[in-house]
Structures are given as C-alpha cells and as structure tokens.
C-alpha cells in the first residue's frame, strides 16, 4: 500500500493545476461574447495642393554673357615724331572726359612745313599781282601803239599822194611804210603778250591751288600731332611713354566708351522663340530693321549681376540679334545695351558695368493674359495629379504651351481653379481618396513668378 502511494504521489501533485486551467478555460468560453464585425473603412491620403491660377503670364528666359563697351577707339599715330606730352591720367582704368588731350607729338617740323608753304603761296600771289600790272601796262602800250599806227597810216597815204604828183621821193614813201610796219610789229608783240597772260595766270593759279592743298595737308598733319579723347572714356591700354618715338600707324592707346555697354547673351533658340510675341504679318525692311526690331520682337531685357548674396539690376534695351546660331549649343546671341552704365554707378550699392564682367540677361516677352499655370515640379511625364470635387485623385493628361524655370503654362487639359497635387504621392492610384490642403505659400510664389515678379533662377 505504501509502495503504491509513493508511486502515485507525483501524479497527484500534477493533476490539480491541469484541472484548474481546464475549468478556467470552460468558464471563459461560456462567458465570451461574440465580437461585432465592422465593414472596412477607406483612409484619405493627406496631400498639398495648389489652386491653378489664371494670370497674365510674362514669359522670361535667361542668357549669360560678358559686358563689352559699345565703342572702342584706338589712338593711332597718323604722323611720326617724338612724344612730348602725355596726359597725367592716361593710365589703365582711368576715366577721362571728351576733349581731353591724351598725347602730343612734337609739332615743330609740321609748323615749319606750314610756314614754308605759306611763303611759297606768298611768292605765287606776288607773281599774280605782277602779272595783273603787266596786263594793264601792256594794254596801255597797245592802245598807244594802235594810235601811232593810225597816224602812221594817214602819213603813208599822204606821202603816196605827194609821190603821185612828184612832190616827194620814193625813198621817203618807202621809209614811211617801213615805220608803219615796225609799228604794226610792236602792236602785234603787245597783243601776243596779252594773249599769253591768261595762260600765265592759270599756271600761277594752279600753282597757288597746289600750295593751298599742301597747306591744308600740313595743317592737318599739325593737328594730328595732338590726340584728344573723342568721347567720355575709360583707358583700356597704353602702349607708349613720353619721349618715345611714334611711327605712323602705331597704336598708342586704346580707350573704351562709357556711354553705352553691351552684353551678347547666348540664349537657347527654342526658349527665345517661346517668349517672342506674335507680330502678325509685319515684314522686316532693311531700312528700318534696327529701329523696328524691339517693337516687332516685343522683348524687354534686364541685365543682372549676381555675386553671392549681392544682386544688382540694370534696365536695358534690345540692340540687335546675332547673325549666326552656335552650331554646338544651338544658342543665338542677343545683344542688349545699357545706357549710361557709369553714371548709374553708386559706390557701395551699384558698380559700373565694367568690361568683361560676367552678367545674367533676362529677356521678358509681352504679357499673355488668361493663362493657366502650374508648378513645373507637379508635372509627371505630361500628366498632372488633380484633386477633383470629390477629393479623389484624377491623373490628367495635359498639353503644355511652354515651360519656364519653375512653372509651366497649360494649353489644354486643366481649367483655372482646379487643385493640382504638388506633394509626392506614392503610389498614385487613379480615384484614390485624398485629404487636400491648399499650400498658400506655393500658390503665391507661383502667381508671383508667372507675373514676372522676382528673378528667374
């Protein structure tokens, strides 16, 4: 008996916990209430949206180029000689006014040449005066000689009458005739002298004209010994010093005009065409092309300098379009001009447009009213994610009229006032439920850029 108890004592200790657990399980099953089943609910995805505005779009495009002066003048020596005077500010970078004497070449020999030619002219003028007196005297002598011939002719006739009556000898008649012939010879000589005077006068007049031309040339050479600034300028280069000898054709200095600066900005051809306004059927005439070009293209340029956080802008005007397209980059040069770039300078605020300064050129086209715009980042392969009136996603295929830096102009496929999703939506399932929230800051930024406010980046 004791042995049986020992054998089954371990089993007796194990059974109570099992029985207790079974009882608890039975009670729990009996007390359990049946769980109420609920249908599945759709979860709305939160997204940021922009209400597509209809605005007057100002199309813009950027180009870049270096500043160059519109006018560059080389001071070239037209006469030879030693440099005797140099402007004290004729140094690289100096600004000089129009009319300032830049250089002076020794004028001594050119002054002597002028004096010599004037002396030669005086001699010719004296000969002309002498010739005029000679002509007067010759005409007077001829008049006397002709009166003498008239008297001699009468004497000859009278003596011939006397010879017929044998009252005078033949020798006397012959002598009178010889005297008459001598007088005629003298008269003819005087006439010949008078006839030669016009030719002599023409010769002297031609000689005088030659001297006058030489005098003008000598005066011009004398004037060329002084080189003056033809306009307000900035010195770009100086190639000669005082006491050096200058030869004709030698470049002595290079100066740049400061009245107008130009920038040849390279602009992609397709972007340029997208901002040029429609001028209708207006034809370009070679006679008026340069004056009519800004009006026909409808472009308003702006030159901008960026240096870190430092940004300065200059209003500009369209000067001309380059005659070639870069075959490598497919860009065309648009030359814009800034008037009075140095007079606009303000120390500490606005620097002058110095040569070779790298700047940005913004070209603005005519405003295009009533255009629907969307953020460019909202486009996905020509499609937009739109929150419809039921706050469900509509994947919309749209036609884009043209693109700008941060926005695109929609041609068809989207109406003004529709809500365009601008946040990342992955996955984007057509018809999915959305919880849209209008991003006011993004909307305001979109409208401001479309209207041409602020700078293009």
DAWO-V929528 format. One record per residue. N is the residue number from 1. RES is the residue in one small letter. PSI is psi in whole degrees, -180 to 180 (* if undefined). OMEGA is omega in whole degrees, -180 to 180 (NA if undefined). BURIAL is 1 if it has 9 or more other C-alpha atoms within 8 Angstrom, else 0. Layout:
# DAWO-V929528
n->N res->RES psi->PSI omega->OMEGA burial->BURIAL
n->N res->RES psi->PSI omega->OMEGA burial->BURIAL
This chain:
# DAWO-V929528
n->1 res->x psi->-50 omega->178 burial->0
n->2 res->x psi->-38 omega->180 burial->0
n->3 res->x psi->-39 omega->-180 burial->0
n->4 res->x psi->-39 omega->179 burial->0
n->5 res->x psi->-44 omega->179 burial->0
n->6 res->x psi->-37 omega->-177 burial->0
n->7 res->x psi->-31 omega->-176 burial->0
n->8 res->x psi->9 omega->180 burial->0
n->9 res->x psi->-40 omega->-180 burial->0
n->10 res->x psi->-39 omega->180 burial->0
n->11 res->x psi->-38 omega->180 burial->0
n->12 res->x psi->-34 omega->179 burial->0
n->13 res->x psi->-27 omega->-176 burial->0
n->14 res->x psi->-27 omega->-174 burial->0
n->15 res->x psi->-39 omega->-177 burial->0
n->16 res->x psi->-45 omega->180 burial->0
n->17 res->x psi->-35 omega->-180 burial->0
n->18 res->x psi->-41 omega->-180 burial->0
n->19 res->x psi->-41 omega->179 burial->0
n->20 res->x psi->-44 omega->-180 burial->0
n->21 res->x psi->-39 omega->180 burial->0
n->22 res->x psi->-40 omega->180 burial->0
n->23 res->x psi->-42 omega->179 burial->0
n->24 res->x psi->-41 omega->-180 burial->0
n->25 res->x psi->-42 omega->-180 burial->0
n->26 res->x psi->-43 omega->180 burial->0
n->27 res->x psi->-42 omega->-178 burial->0
n->28 res->x psi->-39 omega->180 burial->0
n->29 res->x psi->-39 omega->-180 burial->0
n->30 res->x psi->-34 omega->-177 burial->0
n->31 res->x psi->-9 omega->-177 burial->0
n->32 res->x psi->137 omega->175 burial->0
n->33 res->x psi->145 omega->180 burial->0
n->34 res->x psi->127 omega->-179 burial->0
n->35 res->x psi->137 omega->180 burial->0
n->36 res->x psi->129 omega->-180 burial->0
n->37 res->x psi->135 omega->178 burial->0
n->38 res->x psi->144 omega->179 burial->0
n->39 res->x psi->153 omega->179 burial->0
n->40 res->x psi->143 omega->-179 burial->0
n->41 res->x psi->143 omega->-180 burial->0
n->42 res->x psi->133 omega->-179 burial->0
n->43 res->x psi->127 omega->178 burial->0
n->44 res->x psi->136 omega->179 burial->0
n->45 res->x psi->125 omega->180 burial->0
n->46 res->x psi->130 omega->179 burial->0
n->47 res->x psi->155 omega->172 burial->1
n->48 res->x psi->137 omega->-180 burial->1
n->49 res->x psi->158 omega->174 burial->1
n->50 res->x psi->129 omega->176 burial->1
n->51 res->x psi->114 omega->-175 burial->1
n->52 res->x psi->116 omega->-178 burial->1
n->53 res->x psi->160 omega->171 burial->1
n->54 res->x psi->113 omega->-174 burial->1
n->55 res->x psi->167 omega->172 burial->1
n->56 res->x psi->100 omega->-174 burial->1
n->57 res->x psi->133 omega->173 burial->1
n->58 res->x psi->102 omega->-179 burial->1
n->59 res->x psi->137 omega->-178 burial->1
n->60 res->x psi->153 omega->176 burial->1
n->61 res->x psi->150 omega->-178 burial->1
n->62 res->x psi->146 omega->172 burial->1
n->63 res->x psi->166 omega->-177 burial->1
n->64 res->x psi->147 omega->179 burial->1
n->65 res->x psi->178 omega->-180 burial->1
n->66 res->x psi->145 omega->180 burial->1
n->67 res->x psi->135 omega->176 burial->1
n->68 res->x psi->144 omega->175 burial->1
n->69 res->x psi->145 omega->178 burial->1
n->70 res->x psi->-36 omega->-176 burial->0
n->71 res->x psi->128 omega->174 burial->0
n->72 res->x psi->126 omega->-177 burial->1
n->73 res->x psi->131 omega->176 burial->0
n->74 res->x psi->123 omega->176 burial->1
n->75 res->x psi->100 omega->-176 burial->1
n->76 res->x psi->133 omega->178 burial->1
n->77 res->x psi->125 omega->178 burial->1
n->78 res->x psi->-12 omega->175 burial->1
n->79 res->x psi->161 omega->179 burial->1
n->80 res->x psi->159 omega->178 burial->1
n->81 res->x psi->172 omega->-180 burial->1
n->82 res->x psi->139 omega->177 burial->1
n->83 res->x psi->118 omega->-178 burial->1
n->84 res->x psi->-12 omega->-180 burial->1
n->85 res->x psi->136 omega->177 burial->0
n->86 res->x psi->133 omega->178 burial->1
n->87 res->x psi->134 omega->-177 burial->0
n->88 res->x psi->-23 omega->179 burial->0
n->89 res->x psi->14 omega->177 burial->0
n->90 res->x psi->76 omega->-179 burial->1
n->91 res->x psi->153 omega->-177 burial->1
n->92 res->x psi->126 omega->178 burial->1
n->93 res->x psi->-13 omega->-178 burial->0
n->94 res->x psi->149 omega->178 burial->1
n->95 res->x psi->127 omega->-177 burial->0
n->96 res->x psi->147 omega->-180 burial->1
n->97 res->x psi->163 omega->176 burial->1
n->98 res->x psi->139 omega->179 burial->1
n->99 res->x psi->-7 omega->179 burial->0
n->100 res->x psi->136 omega->179 burial->0
n->101 res->x psi->113 omega->-179 burial->1
n->102 res->x psi->-49 omega->-176 burial->1
n->103 res->x psi->154 omega->174 burial->1
n->104 res->x psi->126 omega->177 burial->1
n->105 res->x psi->146 omega->-178 burial->1
n->106 res->x psi->117 omega->-174 burial->1
n->107 res->x psi->5 omega->-170 burial->1
n->108 res->x psi->-52 omega->-175 burial->0
n->109 res->x psi->-27 omega->180 burial->0
n->110 res->x psi->-31 omega->173 burial->1
n->111 res->x psi->-40 omega->177 burial->1
n->112 res->x psi->-39 omega->179 burial->0
n->113 res->x psi->-40 omega->178 burial->1
n->114 res->x psi->-43 omega->-180 burial->1
n->115 res->x psi->-41 omega->-179 burial->0
n->116 res->x psi->-44 omega->-179 burial->0
n->117 res->x psi->-37 omega->176 burial->1
n->118 res->x psi->-38 omega->178 burial->1
n->119 res->x psi->-42 omega->178 burial->0
n->120 res->x psi->-39 omega->177 burial->1
n->121 res->x psi->-38 omega->178 burial->1
n->122 res->x psi->-39 omega->179 burial->0
n->123 res->x psi->-42 omega->179 burial->0
n->124 res->x psi->-42 omega->178 burial->1
n->125 res->x psi->-35 omega->177 burial->1
n->126 res->x psi->-40 omega->178 burial->0
n->127 res->x psi->-38 omega->177 burial->1
n->128 res->x psi->-40 omega->178 burial->1
n->129 res->x psi->-42 omega->178 burial->0
n->130 res->x psi->-39 omega->-180 burial->0
n->131 res->x psi->-36 omega->178 burial->1
n->132 res->x psi->-42 omega->178 burial->0
n->133 res->x psi->-41 omega->179 burial->0
n->134 res->x psi->-42 omega->180 burial->0
n->135 res->x psi->-41 omega->179 burial->1
n->136 res->x psi->-46 omega->-179 burial->0
n->137 res->x psi->-40 omega->-179 burial->0
n->138 res->x psi->-41 omega->178 burial->1
n->139 res->x psi->-38 omega->178 burial->1
n->140 res->x psi->-44 omega->179 burial->0
n->141 res->x psi->-39 omega->179 burial->1
n->142 res->x psi->-38 omega->178 burial->1
n->143 res->x psi->-42 omega->178 burial->0
n->144 res->x psi->-43 omega->-178 burial->0
n->145 res->x psi->-38 omega->179 burial->1
n->146 res->x psi->-35 omega->175 burial->1
n->147 res->x psi->-40 omega->179 burial->0
n->148 res->x psi->-39 omega->178 burial->1
n->149 res->x psi->-38 omega->178 burial->1
n->150 res->x psi->-43 omega->178 burial->0
n->151 res->x psi->-41 omega->180 burial->0
n->152 res->x psi->-37 omega->179 burial->1
n->153 res->x psi->-40 omega->178 burial->1
n->154 res->x psi->-42 omega->178 burial->0
n->155 res->x psi->-41 omega->-179 burial->1
n->156 res->x psi->-42 omega->180 burial->1
n->157 res->x psi->-40 omega->-179 burial->0
n->158 res->x psi->-43 omega->-179 burial->0
n->159 res->x psi->-33 omega->177 burial->1
n->160 res->x psi->-35 omega->176 burial->1
n->161 res->x psi->-43 omega->179 burial->0
n->162 res->x psi->-34 omega->178 burial->1
n->163 res->x psi->-35 omega->180 burial->1
n->164 res->x psi->-30 omega->-180 burial->0
n->165 res->x psi->8 omega->178 burial->0
n->166 res->x psi->27 omega->179 burial->0
n->167 res->x psi->-2 omega->179 burial->0
n->168 res->x psi->156 omega->-176 burial->1
n->169 res->x psi->164 omega->178 burial->0
n->170 res->x psi->-31 omega->-179 burial->0
n->171 res->x psi->-38 omega->180 burial->0
n->172 res->x psi->-40 omega->178 burial->1
n->173 res->x psi->-42 omega->180 burial->1
n->174 res->x psi->-39 omega->180 burial->0
n->175 res->x psi->-40 omega->178 burial->0
n->176 res->x psi->-37 omega->180 burial->1
n->177 res->x psi->-39 omega->177 burial->1
n->178 res->x psi->-40 omega->179 burial->0
n->179 res->x psi->-37 omega->179 burial->1
n->180 res->x psi->-41 omega->178 burial->1
n->181 res->x psi->-39 omega->177 burial->0
n->182 res->x psi->-40 omega->177 burial->0
n->183 res->x psi->-41 omega->177 burial->1
n->184 res->x psi->-37 omega->177 burial->1
n->185 res->x psi->-43 omega->178 burial->0
n->186 res->x psi->-41 omega->179 burial->1
n->187 res->x psi->-42 omega->179 burial->1
n->188 res->x psi->-37 omega->178 burial->0
n->189 res->x psi->-42 omega->178 burial->0
n->190 res->x psi->-39 omega->179 burial->1
n->191 res->x psi->-41 omega->178 burial->1
n->192 res->x psi->-40 omega->178 burial->0
n->193 res->x psi->-44 omega->178 burial->1
n->194 res->x psi->-37 omega->180 burial->1
n->195 res->x psi->-30 omega->180 burial->0
n->196 res->x psi->-21 omega->-176 burial->0
n->197 res->x psi->-44 omega->179 burial->1
n->198 res->x psi->-39 omega->179 burial->0
n->199 res->x psi->-43 omega->178 burial->0
n->200 res->x psi->-37 omega->180 burial->1
n->201 res->x psi->-41 omega->179 burial->1
n->202 res->x psi->-39 omega->178 burial->0
n->203 res->x psi->-46 omega->180 burial->0
n->204 res->x psi->-36 omega->179 burial->1
n->205 res->x psi->-41 omega->178 burial->1
n->206 res->x psi->-41 omega->178 burial->0
n->207 res->x psi->-40 omega->179 burial->1
n->208 res->x psi->-40 omega->178 burial->1
n->209 res->x psi->-39 omega->177 burial->0
n->210 res->x psi->-45 omega->179 burial->0
n->211 res->x psi->-36 omega->178 burial->1
n->212 res->x psi->-42 omega->177 burial->1
n->213 res->x psi->-41 omega->177 burial->0
n->214 res->x psi->-36 omega->179 burial->1
n->215 res->x psi->-43 omega->178 burial->1
n->216 res->x psi->-41 omega->178 burial->0
n->217 res->x psi->-43 omega->179 burial->0
n->218 res->x psi->-40 omega->177 burial->1
n->219 res->x psi->-39 omega->179 burial->1
n->220 res->x psi->-44 omega->176 burial->0
n->221 res->x psi->-39 omega->179 burial->1
n->222 res->x psi->-42 omega->179 burial->1
n->223 res->x psi->-31 omega->-179 burial->0
n->224 res->x psi->-10 omega->176 burial->1
n->225 res->x psi->-14 omega->178 burial->1
n->226 res->x psi->121 omega->180 burial->1
n->227 res->x psi->119 omega->-178 burial->1
n->228 res->x psi->154 omega->178 burial->1
n->229 res->x psi->123 omega->-178 burial->1
n->230 res->x psi->-13 omega->-180 burial->0
n->231 res->x psi->169 omega->174 burial->0
n->232 res->x psi->131 omega->-168 burial->1
n->233 res->x psi->168 omega->172 burial->1
n->234 res->x psi->131 omega->-176 burial->1
n->235 res->x psi->125 omega->180 burial->1
n->236 res->x psi->-34 omega->-176 burial->1
n->237 res->x psi->141 omega->176 burial->1
n->238 res->x psi->127 omega->-173 burial->1
n->239 res->x psi->13 omega->-179 burial->0
n->240 res->x psi->155 omega->178 burial->0
n->241 res->x psi->164 omega->179 burial->0
n->242 res->x psi->144 omega->-179 burial->0
n->243 res->x psi->-9 omega->176 burial->0
n->244 res->x psi->159 omega->-179 burial->0
n->245 res->x psi->132 omega->-180 burial->0
n->246 res->x psi->139 omega->177 burial->1
n->247 res->x psi->152 omega->178 burial->1
n->248 res->x psi->135 omega->-179 burial->1
n->249 res->x psi->-8 omega->-179 burial->0
n->250 res->x psi->132 omega->177 burial->1
n->251 res->x psi->119 omega->-177 burial->1
n->252 res->x psi->-33 omega->180 burial->1
n->253 res->x psi->158 omega->177 burial->1
n->254 res->x psi->127 omega->180 burial->1
n->255 res->x psi->148 omega->-179 burial->1
n->256 res->x psi->139 omega->174 burial->1
n->257 res->x psi->146 omega->-179 burial->1
n->258 res->x psi->5 omega->-179 burial->1
n->259 res->x psi->-36 omega->-177 burial->1
n->260 res->x psi->133 omega->172 burial->1
n->261 res->x psi->146 omega->-179 burial->1
n->262 res->x psi->150 omega->176 burial->1
n->263 res->x psi->125 omega->174 burial->1
n->264 res->x psi->97 omega->-177 burial->1
n->265 res->x psi->133 omega->178 burial->1
n->266 res->x psi->120 omega->-176 burial->1
n->267 res->x psi->134 omega->176 burial->1
n->268 res->x psi->136 omega->-174 burial->1
n->269 res->x psi->-42 omega->-177 burial->1
n->270 res->x psi->-38 omega->179 burial->0
n->271 res->x psi->-35 omega->178 burial->1
n->272 res->x psi->-42 omega->180 burial->1
n->273 res->x psi->-31 omega->-178 burial->0
n->274 res->x psi->-22 omega->-178 burial->0
n->275 res->x psi->-10 omega->180 burial->1
n->276 res->x psi->129 omega->-180 burial->1
n->277 res->x psi->162 omega->179 burial->1
n->278 res->x psi->115 omega->-180 burial->0
n->279 res->x psi->12 omega->180 burial->0
n->280 res->x psi->-143 omega->-178 burial->0
n->281 res->x psi->19 omega->-179 burial->0
n->282 res->x psi->128 omega->179 burial->0
n->283 res->x psi->151 omega->180 burial->0
n->284 res->x psi->122 omega->178 burial->0
n->285 res->x psi->135 omega->178 burial->0
n->286 res->x psi->-30 omega->-178 burial->0
n->287 res->x psi->-31 omega->-176 burial->0
n->288 res->x psi->12 omega->-174 burial->0
n->289 res->x psi->-46 omega->-174 burial->1
n->290 res->x psi->-32 omega->180 burial->1
n->291 res->x psi->-30 omega->-178 burial->0
n->292 res->x psi->-15 omega->-175 burial->1
n->293 res->x psi->-48 omega->179 burial->1
n->294 res->x psi->-39 omega->-179 burial->1
n->295 res->x psi->-41 omega->-178 burial->0
n->296 res->x psi->-42 omega->-178 burial->1
n->297 res->x psi->-27 omega->178 burial->1
n->298 res->x psi->35 omega->-178 burial->1
n->299 res->x psi->137 omega->175 burial->1
n->300 res->x psi->110 omega->-177 burial->1
n->301 res->x psi->157 omega->176 burial->1
n->302 res->x psi->130 omega->179 burial->1
n->303 res->x psi->133 omega->-176 burial->1
n->304 res->x psi->134 omega->175 burial->1
n->305 res->x psi->126 omega->176 burial->1
n->306 res->x psi->127 omega->176 burial->1
n->307 res->x psi->84 omega->-175 burial->0
n->308 res->x psi->-125 omega->177 burial->0
n->309 res->x psi->-1 omega->-176 burial->0
n->310 res->x psi->117 omega->-179 burial->0
n->311 res->x psi->128 omega->178 burial->1
n->312 res->x psi->142 omega->-179 burial->1
n->313 res->x psi->147 omega->176 burial->0
n->314 res->x psi->130 omega->171 burial->0
n->315 res->x psi->142 omega->-176 burial->0
n->316 res->x psi->177 omega->176 burial->1
n->317 res->x psi->150 omega->179 burial->1
n->318 res->x psi->121 omega->-179 burial->1
n->319 res->x psi->-49 omega->-179 burial->1
n->320 res->x psi->171 omega->177 burial->1
n->321 res->x psi->138 omega->180 burial->0
n->322 res->x psi->151 omega->-176 burial->1
n->323 res->x psi->-6 omega->-178 burial->0
n->324 res->x psi->159 omega->174 burial->0
n->325 res->x psi->132 omega->180 burial->1
n->326 res->x psi->116 omega->-176 burial->0
n->327 res->x psi->-23 omega->-177 burial->0
n->328 res->x psi->-44 omega->-176 burial->0
n->329 res->x psi->-8 omega->-177 burial->0
n->330 res->x psi->40 omega->177 burial->1
n->331 res->x psi->156 omega->179 burial->1
n->332 res->x psi->144 omega->-180 burial->1
n->333 res->x psi->125 omega->175 burial->1
n->334 res->x psi->115 omega->-177 burial->1
n->335 res->x psi->119 omega->178 burial->1
n->336 res->x psi->153 omega->-176 burial->1
n->337 res->x psi->141 omega->175 burial->1
n->338 res->x psi->120 omega->-179 burial->1
n->339 res->x psi->142 omega->177 burial->0
n->340 res->x psi->52 omega->-178 burial->1
n->341 res->x psi->-26 omega->180 burial->1
n->342 res->x psi->-35 omega->179 burial->1
n->343 res->x psi->-21 omega->176 burial->0
n->344 res->x psi->-10 omega->-176 burial->0
n->345 res->x psi->140 omega->176 burial->1
n->346 res->x psi->117 omega->-177 burial->0
n->347 res->x psi->130 omega->178 burial->0
n->348 res->x psi->-13 omega->-178 burial->0
n->349 res->x psi->-44 omega->-176 burial->0
n->350 res->x psi->111 omega->178 burial->1
n->351 res->x psi->162 omega->172 burial->1
n->352 res->x psi->156 omega->177 burial->1
n->353 res->x psi->91 omega->-177 burial->1
n->354 res->x psi->156 omega->-179 burial->0
n->355 res->x psi->139 omega->179 burial->0
n->356 res->x psi->9 omega->174 burial->0
n->357 res->x psi->129 omega->-179 burial->0
n->358 res->x psi->121 omega->-175 burial->1
n->359 res->x psi->167 omega->177 burial->1
n->360 res->x psi->137 omega->179 burial->1
n->361 res->x psi->121 omega->177 burial->1
n->362 res->x psi->125 omega->178 burial->1
n->363 res->x psi->126 omega->180 burial->1
n->364 res->x psi->132 omega->177 burial->1
n->365 res->x psi->-179 omega->178 burial->1
n->366 res->x psi->143 omega->177 burial->1
n->367 res->x psi->141 omega->179 burial->0
n->368 res->x psi->101 omega->-172 burial->1
n->369 res->x psi->157 omega->173 burial->0
n->370 res->x psi->36 omega->179 burial->0
n->371 res->x psi->137 omega->178 burial->1
n->372 res->x psi->127 omega->-177 burial->1
n->373 res->x psi->151 omega->178 burial->1
n->374 res->x psi->156 omega->175 burial->1
n->375 res->x psi->139 omega->-178 burial->1
n->376 res->x psi->-30 omega->-180 burial->1
n->377 res->x psi->-17 omega->-180 burial->0
n->378 res->x psi->-11 omega->-180 burial->1
n->379 res->x psi->136 omega->178 burial->1
n->380 res->x psi->93 omega->-179 burial->0
n->381 res->x psi->47 omega->177 burial->0
n->382 res->x psi->13 omega->179 burial->1
n->383 res->x psi->152 omega->176 burial->1
n->384 res->x psi->147 omega->173 burial->1
n->385 res->x psi->116 omega->-173 burial->1
n->386 res->x psi->134 omega->173 burial->1
n->387 res->x psi->115 omega->-176 burial->1
n->388 res->x psi->-173 omega->-177 burial->1
n->389 res->x psi->-23 omega->178 burial->0
n->390 res->x psi->15 omega->-179 burial->0
n->391 res->x psi->36 omega->176 burial->1
n->392 res->x psi->150 omega->-175 burial->1
n->393 res->x psi->130 omega->174 burial->1
n->394 res->x psi->116 omega->179 burial->1
n->395 res->x psi->112 omega->-168 burial->1
n->396 res->x psi->127 omega->173 burial->1
n->397 res->x psi->126 omega->-177 burial->0
n->398 res->x psi->158 omega->176 burial->1
n->399 res->x psi->126 omega->-177 burial->1
n->400 res->x psi->124 omega->179 burial->1
n->401 res->x psi->-52 omega->175 burial->0
n->402 res->x psi->160 omega->-178 burial->0
n->403 res->x psi->146 omega->171 burial->1
n->404 res->x psi->-172 omega->-173 burial->1
n->405 res->x psi->-53 omega->-174 burial->0
n->406 res->x psi->2 omega->179 burial->1
n->407 res->x psi->165 omega->179 burial->1
n->408 res->x psi->147 omega->178 burial->1
n->409 res->x psi->123 omega->-177 burial->1
n->410 res->x psi->128 omega->177 burial->1
n->411 res->x psi->-59 omega->179 burial->1
n->412 res->x psi->158 omega->175 burial->0
n->413 res->x psi->-11 omega->-180 burial->1
n->414 res->x psi->136 omega->178 burial->1
n->415 res->x psi->155 omega->177 burial->0
n->416 res->x psi->140 omega->179 burial->1
n->417 res->x psi->-14 omega->177 burial->0
n->418 res->x psi->152 omega->-175 burial->1
n->419 res->x psi->120 omega->-177 burial->1
n->420 res->x psi->128 omega->180 burial->1
n->421 res->x psi->128 omega->-179 burial->1
n->422 res->x psi->-7 omega->177 burial->1
n->423 res->x psi->159 omega->180 burial->0
n->424 res->x psi->128 omega->-178 burial->0
n->425 res->x psi->105 omega->-177 burial->0
n->426 res->x psi->120 omega->-4 burial->0
n->427 res->x psi->157 omega->176 burial->0
n->428 res->x psi->107 omega->-177 burial->0
n->429 res->x psi->126 omega->-179 burial->0
n->430 res->x psi->126 omega->179 burial->0
n->431 res->x psi->-5 omega->-179 burial->0
n->432 res->x psi->150 omega->-178 burial->1
n->433 res->x psi->136 omega->-178 burial->1
n->434 res->x psi->155 omega->171 burial->1
n->435 res->x psi->81 omega->-173 burial->1
n->436 res->x psi->144 omega->175 burial->1
n->437 res->x psi->123 omega->-177 burial->0
n->438 res->x psi->127 omega->176 burial->0
n->439 res->x psi->97 omega->-176 burial->1
n->440 res->x psi->-39 omega->-180 burial->0
n->441 res->x psi->-44 omega->179 burial->0
n->442 res->x psi->-38 omega->179 burial->0
n->443 res->x psi->-45 omega->179 burial->1
n->444 res->x psi->-41 omega->179 burial->0
n->445 res->x psi->-39 omega->179 burial->0
n->446 res->x psi->-46 omega->-179 burial->1
n->447 res->x psi->-43 omega->-179 burial->1
n->448 res->x psi->-44 omega->-179 burial->1
n->449 res->x psi->-38 omega->179 burial->1
n->450 res->x psi->-32 omega->179 burial->1
n->451 res->x psi->0 omega->177 burial->1
n->452 res->x psi->18 omega->179 burial->1
n->453 res->x psi->136 omega->-176 burial->0
n->454 res->x psi->178 omega->-176 burial->0
n->455 res->x psi->152 omega->177 burial->0
n->456 res->x psi->136 omega->178 burial->1
n->457 res->x psi->* omega->NA burial->0
